[in-house]
Amino acid sequence: TLAELWLYWPSLPDTWAAILESIIQRLRRDLWPSLRSSVSTTAKEESDLFVGKALRRLIEWDPGKLREVEKLLERAATYFNGSARVRAHGDLNFNNILYSLNTGMIKLLDPRGDEFMPITYELAKLRYSYHAGFAAITHGLTSPDWGLLPERLHEITALDEVIAKWMPLDKCTVAEACLL
């Protein structure tokens, strides 16, 4: 998977940027064709998806904590101003992408359905794969002495530059926080 490649194959930032760019271009061609149309979510729909989902989770988890984070979630809602609606994979992360270094072939694994969602959702899930160490966590490679991010900062920055072509990184960060 791309997650294993990310974990065990440190490479030049430009190489990783090219890999992520090729994945996004493939998604744009095959899965996100509506990106070229006028179909989009409104700011309210996008905010409801991310902030509303976070609120529902908090209420289920601990209703008493809701007041502590309510202002933060209200602030988070201001980042969502609508975005293109695309056919969603639903769980787009490096663990669900097979990638061949030899051919550049991409295979998506474990799609969660055939629904349309804001591109913000897909990009936030994708960014979380490399930005927050999700791949390391899911592969059991975490310990207090092991740090993925400091060693890979140049590669992460290159990948973030690819994501930034599609959406502001602060919006992506807020979406990641609300989702996860």
C-alpha positions, 0 to 999 in steps of 0.5 A: 500500500502507499502507507507502507511505501510512505513508512519504509521508503523515505525519498526525495520530496519531489518524488513524493509530490509527483506520486501524490499529484499523480493520484489526485490527477487519477482521482480527478479523471476517474472518480471526480469528474463532477469537479468540472461541473457546477455541482458544489456544496454550500457553505452550510452543507459543508459546515454541517458535514464537518462541524455537525459530525464532530458535534454529534460525536461529542454529544454521544461521547460526553455531553458534558464536554460539549460546552468546552469545545462549542466555541472552537467548533463555531470557529471551525465552521467559519472555514467551510465556504463550500467546495466542489462535490465529487464522487467520494471514495469515502475512506481515501487514505494511504492504507487504501491506495495500492501504488506501483513504483515501477509502473505508477499504477494506482488501485483504490481499495475499500471504497465506502460507497458511491455517494457525492461529498465535498472534495474537502472530505476526500482531501482531508482524509488523504492529508491525514494519511501522511500528516498526522502519522496515521499510517504509522499508527495503523501499522503499530509503529508508534512509541515515545522514542519514534518520531515520523514527522521530524524526519519527514518534514521536507516530504510532508511539506512537498505533499502539502504543496500538492494539497494546497493546489486544491484547497487552503491548508488551514481549511484542510487542517480544520476538516481533519480535526473535525473528522478525526 
